[in-house]
Amino acid sequence: MSLKGKHALVTGSTSGIGLGIAEGLAKEGVHLVLNGFGEAHEIEALRQRLASDYGVKVIYDGADMSQGADIARMMIEVANKTGGLDIVVNNAGIQHVSHVEDFPEAKWDAIIAINLSSAFHTTKAAMPYMKKQRWGRIVNIASAHGLVASPFKSAYVAAKHGIMGFTKTVALECAQEGVTVNAICPGYVLTPLVERQIPDTAKARGLTEEQVKRDVLLAAQPTKKFVTVEQIAATTIFLCSDAAASITGSHIAVEGGWTAQ
């Protein structure tokens, strides 16, 4: 079955991995709901470009993914406009790098809210529609840090491990409803999120930024190459396809061999 004509929400989709996933879905004929931060005129230009390039409907909702009430509001409004979502990609995420004793409590709370709790709120709201139509795809963008840990990233690692458990639990709950729930665990992708954490990592480890890229980020990936957004988008599309209908409660690691070590 083609994905053409389906409706998808991709959170955190105004840049980076989320934008790559949104564009990949649009190429398949999927109508989009974009979400994320940015300048209003830039987001509108992006919305128009995706709609024009791929002939799909594209709407934008700037819901704050740290606020459950705002997410609930978004999901109701989106459902009213689309009739219900077929695909939800929980991608929104932020990062902070610090020793645990210095980790700001506000940063911890924000990371848990955006990287973990937001997936609960979107999934809770979308599930009734998916169960009613007996078809749905939830793809949670976790991380290699959902499988292994690194120092100085206590909140991020905790959130991504939480996403893995959440994925498995919800998959079991809807296993007979035609809805699959899976996670993708990317390695390092050179997105704005990763680029922003390089100076903090350099400071925390006493390294130059180039040393961080070579000896910290890519040291974890045996391929010595950054994962691309196109690769994550292709994996997402596969998990949404009929070929993946028997894959649920699982994860696909797209991390250059990182977790094989």
VOPAFI-544435 format. One record per residue (C-alpha): x, y, z; residue number from 1. Coordinates in nm, 2 decimals, decimal comma, m for minus. Example, Ala and Ser with C-alpha at 12.3 -4.5 7.8 and 13.67 -1.06 7.14 Angstrom:
# residues 2
@x=1,23	y=m0,45	z=0,78	num=1;
@x=1,37	y=m0,11	z=0,71	num=2;
END
This chain:
# residues 261
@x=0,00	y=0,00	z=0,00	num=1;
@x=0,13	y=0,34	z=m0,09	num=2;
@x=0,17	y=0,61	z=0,17	num=3;
@x=0,03	y=0,87	z=m0,07	num=4;
@x=m0,25	y=1,07	z=0,08	num=5;
@x=m0,16	y=0,98	z=0,44	num=6;
@x=m0,12	y=1,26	z=0,70	num=7;
@x=0,19	y=1,28	z=0,91	num=8;
@x=0,30	y=1,50	z=1,20	num=9;
@x=0,68	y=1,54	z=1,24	num=10;
@x=0,78	y=1,72	z=1,55	num=11;
@x=1,09	y=1,94	z=1,54	num=12;
@x=1,07	y=1,94	z=1,17	num=13;
@x=1,18	y=2,30	z=1,08	num=14;
@x=1,54	y=2,19	z=1,06	num=15;
@x=1,78	y=1,90	z=1,10	num=16;
@x=1,67	y=1,54	z=1,11	num=17;
@x=1,30	y=1,63	z=1,14	num=18;
@x=1,31	y=1,84	z=0,82	num=19;
@x=1,48	y=1,56	z=0,64	num=20;
@x=1,21	y=1,31	z=0,75	num=21;
@x=0,93	y=1,56	z=0,66	num=22;
@x=1,08	y=1,61	z=0,31	num=23;
@x=1,12	y=1,23	z=0,26	num=24;
@x=0,76	y=1,17	z=0,35	num=25;
@x=0,65	y=1,45	z=0,13	num=26;
@x=0,83	y=1,28	z=m0,16	num=27;
@x=0,61	y=0,98	z=m0,09	num=28;
@x=0,30	y=1,20	z=m0,13	num=29;
@x=0,23	y=1,23	z=0,25	num=30;
@x=0,05	y=1,54	z=0,37	num=31;
@x=0,25	y=1,71	z=0,64	num=32;
@x=0,21	y=1,89	z=0,97	num=33;
@x=0,53	y=2,07	z=1,05	num=34;
@x=0,63	y=2,17	z=1,40	num=35;
@x=0,93	y=2,35	z=1,54	num=36;
@x=1,09	y=2,68	z=1,62	num=37;
@x=1,22	y=2,94	z=1,38	num=38;
@x=1,15	y=3,27	z=1,22	num=39;
@x=0,79	y=3,30	z=1,10	num=40;
@x=0,89	y=3,40	z=0,74	num=41;
@x=1,14	y=3,12	z=0,71	num=42;
@x=0,89	y=2,86	z=0,83	num=43;
@x=0,63	y=2,99	z=0,59	num=44;
@x=0,88	y=2,98	z=0,30	num=45;
@x=0,96	y=2,62	z=0,40	num=46;
@x=0,59	y=2,53	z=0,42	num=47;
@x=0,53	y=2,67	z=0,07	num=48;
@x=0,83	y=2,51	z=m0,08	num=49;
@x=0,74	y=2,16	z=0,04	num=50;
@x=0,38	y=2,20	z=m0,07	num=51;
@x=0,49	y=2,32	z=m0,42	num=52;
@x=0,78	y=2,08	z=m0,47	num=53;
@x=0,58	y=1,77	z=m0,38	num=54;
@x=0,22	y=1,85	z=m0,44	num=55;
@x=0,11	y=1,78	z=m0,08	num=56;
@x=m0,08	y=1,98	z=0,18	num=57;
@x=0,15	y=2,13	z=0,44	num=58;
@x=0,04	y=2,30	z=0,76	num=59;
@x=0,25	y=2,43	z=1,04	num=60;
@x=0,18	y=2,44	z=1,41	num=61;
@x=0,42	y=2,60	z=1,65	num=62;
@x=0,32	y=2,41	z=1,96	num=63;
@x=0,58	y=2,42	z=2,24	num=64;
@x=0,68	y=2,06	z=2,28	num=65;
@x=0,77	y=2,12	z=2,64	num=66;
@x=0,41	y=2,20	z=2,73	num=67;
@x=0,16	y=1,91	z=2,74	num=68;
@x=m0,14	y=2,14	z=2,72	num=69;
@x=m0,01	y=2,31	z=2,40	num=70;
@x=0,06	y=1,97	z=2,25	num=71;
@x=m0,29	y=1,85	z=2,33	num=72;
@x=m0,43	y=2,17	z=2,17	num=73;
@x=m0,22	y=2,11	z=1,86	num=74;
@x=m0,33	y=1,75	z=1,82	num=75;
@x=m0,70	y=1,85	z=1,85	num=76;
@x=m0,66	y=2,12	z=1,59	num=77;
@x=m0,46	y=1,90	z=1,35	num=78;
@x=m0,72	y=1,62	z=1,38	num=79;
@x=m0,99	y=1,87	z=1,30	num=80;
@x=m0,81	y=1,98	z=0,99	num=81;
@x=m0,69	y=1,64	z=0,87	num=82;
@x=m0,95	y=1,40	z=1,00	num=83;
@x=m0,68	y=1,23	z=1,21	num=84;
@x=m0,32	y=1,15	z=1,18	num=85;
@x=m0,19	y=0,83	z=1,02	num=86;
@x=0,18	y=0,88	z=1,10	num=87;
@x=0,34	y=1,05	z=1,40	num=88;
@x=0,72	y=1,10	z=1,41	num=89;
@x=0,84	y=1,21	z=1,75	num=90;
@x=1,16	y=1,38	z=1,67	num=91;
@x=1,17	y=1,71	z=1,87	num=92;
@x=1,48	y=1,73	z=2,09	num=93;
@x=1,72	y=1,95	z=2,27	num=94;
@x=2,06	y=1,89	z=2,43	num=95;
@x=2,28	y=2,02	z=2,71	num=96;
@x=2,62	y=1,89	z=2,80	num=97;
@x=2,75	y=1,92	z=3,16	num=98;
@x=2,88	y=1,73	z=3,46	num=99;
@x=2,59	y=1,60	z=3,66	num=100;
@x=2,68	y=1,81	z=3,97	num=101;
@x=2,67	y=2,13	z=3,75	num=102;
@x=2,37	y=2,03	z=3,54	num=103;
@x=2,11	y=2,31	z=3,56	num=104;
@x=1,78	y=2,17	z=3,70	num=105;
@x=1,58	y=2,38	z=3,44	num=106;
@x=1,78	y=2,22	z=3,16	num=107;
@x=1,71	y=1,87	z=3,30	num=108;
@x=1,33	y=1,95	z=3,32	num=109;
@x=1,33	y=2,09	z=2,96	num=110;
@x=1,51	y=1,80	z=2,81	num=111;
@x=1,29	y=1,54	z=2,98	num=112;
@x=0,98	y=1,74	z=2,87	num=113;
@x=1,08	y=1,78	z=2,50	num=114;
@x=1,28	y=1,46	z=2,44	num=115;
@x=1,05	y=1,22	z=2,63	num=116;
@x=0,72	y=1,36	z=2,76	num=117;
@x=0,63	y=1,52	z=2,43	num=118;
@x=0,62	y=1,17	z=2,27	num=119;
@x=0,37	y=1,06	z=2,54	num=120;
@x=0,14	y=1,36	z=2,47	num=121;
@x=0,14	y=1,32	z=2,09	num=122;
@x=0,10	y=0,94	z=2,11	num=123;
@x=m0,19	y=0,96	z=2,36	num=124;
@x=m0,37	y=1,20	z=2,14	num=125;
@x=m0,31	y=1,02	z=1,81	num=126;
@x=m0,38	y=0,67	z=1,92	num=127;
@x=m0,76	y=0,68	z=1,92	num=128;
@x=m0,77	y=0,79	z=1,56	num=129;
@x=m0,52	y=0,52	z=1,46	num=130;
@x=m0,71	y=0,24	z=1,64	num=131;
@x=m1,04	y=0,35	z=1,49	num=132;
@x=m0,90	y=0,32	z=1,14	num=133;
@x=m0,69	y=0,02	z=1,23	num=134;
@x=m0,38	y=0,16	z=1,08	num=135;
@x=m0,11	y=0,39	z=1,22	num=136;
@x=0,26	y=0,43	z=1,24	num=137;
@x=0,44	y=0,59	z=1,53	num=138;
@x=0,82	y=0,64	z=1,48	num=139;
@x=1,02	y=0,77	z=1,78	num=140;
@x=1,35	y=0,92	z=1,70	num=141;
@x=1,56	y=0,79	z=1,98	num=142;
@x=1,94	y=0,78	z=1,96	num=143;
@x=2,24	y=0,55	z=2,00	num=144;
@x=2,22	y=0,71	z=2,34	num=145;
@x=1,90	y=0,52	z=2,39	num=146;
@x=2,12	y=0,20	z=2,39	num=147;
@x=2,45	y=0,32	z=2,54	num=148;
@x=2,56	y=0,61	z=2,75	num=149;
@x=2,82	y=0,89	z=2,72	num=150;
@x=2,94	y=1,12	z=3,00	num=151;
@x=2,81	y=1,47	z=3,05	num=152;
@x=2,47	y=1,39	z=2,89	num=153;
@x=2,27	y=1,26	z=3,19	num=154;
@x=1,94	y=1,42	z=3,09	num=155;
@x=1,96	y=1,33	z=2,72	num=156;
@x=2,07	y=0,97	z=2,78	num=157;
@x=1,79	y=0,93	z=3,05	num=158;
@x=1,53	y=1,07	z=2,81	num=159;
@x=1,64	y=0,85	z=2,51	num=160;
@x=1,65	y=0,54	z=2,73	num=161;
@x=1,30	y=0,63	z=2,84	num=162;
@x=1,19	y=0,66	z=2,47	num=163;
@x=1,30	y=0,30	z=2,42	num=164;
@x=1,09	y=0,17	z=2,70	num=165;
@x=0,79	y=0,39	z=2,60	num=166;
@x=0,82	y=0,25	z=2,24	num=167;
@x=0,81	y=m0,11	z=2,36	num=168;
@x=0,52	y=m0,05	z=2,60	num=169;
@x=0,29	y=0,12	z=2,36	num=170;
@x=0,37	y=m0,13	z=2,08	num=171;
@x=0,24	y=m0,41	z=2,30	num=172;
@x=m0,07	y=m0,21	z=2,38	num=173;
@x=m0,17	y=m0,17	z=2,02	num=174;
@x=m0,02	y=m0,48	z=1,86	num=175;
@x=m0,35	y=m0,61	z=1,75	num=176;
@x=m0,49	y=m0,28	z=1,63	num=177;
@x=m0,30	y=m0,23	z=1,31	num=178;
@x=m0,07	y=0,03	z=1,47	num=179;
@x=0,31	y=m0,02	z=1,49	num=180;
@x=0,54	y=0,17	z=1,72	num=181;
@x=0,91	y=0,17	z=1,66	num=182;
@x=1,23	y=0,37	z=1,73	num=183;
@x=1,52	y=0,47	z=1,52	num=184;
@x=1,85	y=0,51	z=1,70	num=185;
@x=2,07	y=0,75	z=1,50	num=186;
@x=2,44	y=0,80	z=1,56	num=187;
@x=2,59	y=1,14	z=1,52	num=188;
@x=2,43	y=1,34	z=1,24	num=189;
@x=2,58	y=1,68	z=1,18	num=190;
@x=2,27	y=1,88	z=1,25	num=191;
@x=2,24	y=2,22	z=1,42	num=192;
@x=2,17	y=2,03	z=1,75	num=193;
@x=2,50	y=1,84	z=1,73	num=194;
@x=2,69	y=2,15	z=1,60	num=195;
@x=2,56	y=2,35	z=1,90	num=196;
@x=2,69	y=2,09	z=2,15	num=197;
@x=3,04	y=2,08	z=2,01	num=198;
@x=3,17	y=2,39	z=2,20	num=199;
@x=3,02	y=2,27	z=2,53	num=200;
@x=3,17	y=1,93	z=2,48	num=201;
@x=3,51	y=2,09	z=2,40	num=202;
@x=3,49	y=2,29	z=2,72	num=203;
@x=3,39	y=2,00	z=2,93	num=204;
@x=3,67	y=1,77	z=2,80	num=205;
@x=3,94	y=2,03	z=2,75	num=206;
@x=3,96	y=1,97	z=2,37	num=207;
@x=3,94	y=2,18	z=2,05	num=208;
@x=3,62	y=2,17	z=1,85	num=209;
@x=3,80	y=1,97	z=1,57	num=210;
@x=3,92	y=1,72	z=1,83	num=211;
@x=3,56	y=1,68	z=1,95	num=212;
@x=3,45	y=1,59	z=1,60	num=213;
@x=3,73	y=1,35	z=1,54	num=214;
@x=3,81	y=1,20	z=1,88	num=215;
@x=3,47	y=1,22	z=2,05	num=216;
@x=3,18	y=1,22	z=1,81	num=217;
@x=3,32	y=1,01	z=1,52	num=218;
@x=3,53	y=0,80	z=1,76	num=219;
@x=3,21	y=0,62	z=1,86	num=220;
@x=3,13	y=0,54	z=1,50	num=221;
@x=3,35	y=0,27	z=1,34	num=222;
@x=3,26	y=0,40	z=0,99	num=223;
@x=3,41	y=0,74	z=1,08	num=224;
@x=3,13	y=0,91	z=0,89	num=225;
@x=2,84	y=1,12	z=1,01	num=226;
@x=2,50	y=0,96	z=0,96	num=227;
@x=2,29	y=1,17	z=0,71	num=228;
@x=1,94	y=1,30	z=0,74	num=229;
@x=1,85	y=1,12	z=0,42	num=230;
@x=1,94	y=0,79	z=0,58	num=231;
@x=1,72	y=0,86	z=0,88	num=232;
@x=1,44	y=0,97	z=0,65	num=233;
@x=1,47	y=0,65	z=0,44	num=234;
@x=1,45	y=0,43	z=0,76	num=235;
@x=1,14	y=0,62	z=0,87	num=236;
@x=0,97	y=0,56	z=0,54	num=237;
@x=1,05	y=0,19	z=0,56	num=238;
@x=0,90	y=0,17	z=0,91	num=239;
@x=0,58	y=0,34	z=0,78	num=240;
@x=0,55	y=0,10	z=0,48	num=241;
@x=0,37	y=m0,23	z=0,45	num=242;
@x=0,70	y=m0,41	z=0,44	num=243;
@x=0,75	y=m0,32	z=0,80	num=244;
@x=0,40	y=m0,41	z=0,92	num=245;
@x=0,54	y=m0,70	z=1,14	num=246;
@x=0,80	y=m0,48	z=1,30	num=247;
@x=0,68	y=m0,32	z=1,62	num=248;
@x=0,82	y=m0,25	z=1,96	num=249;
@x=1,16	y=m0,26	z=1,80	num=250;
@x=1,44	y=m0,03	z=1,70	num=251;
@x=1,67	y=0,02	z=1,41	num=252;
@x=2,02	y=0,15	z=1,49	num=253;
@x=2,15	y=0,38	z=1,22	num=254;
@x=2,48	y=0,46	z=1,39	num=255;
@x=2,77	y=0,34	z=1,18	num=256;
@x=2,84	y=0,04	z=1,40	num=257;
@x=2,86	y=0,23	z=1,73	num=258;
@x=2,66	y=m0,01	z=1,94	num=259;
@x=2,83	y=m0,32	z=1,79	num=260;
@x=3,14	y=m0,25	z=2,00	num=261;
END
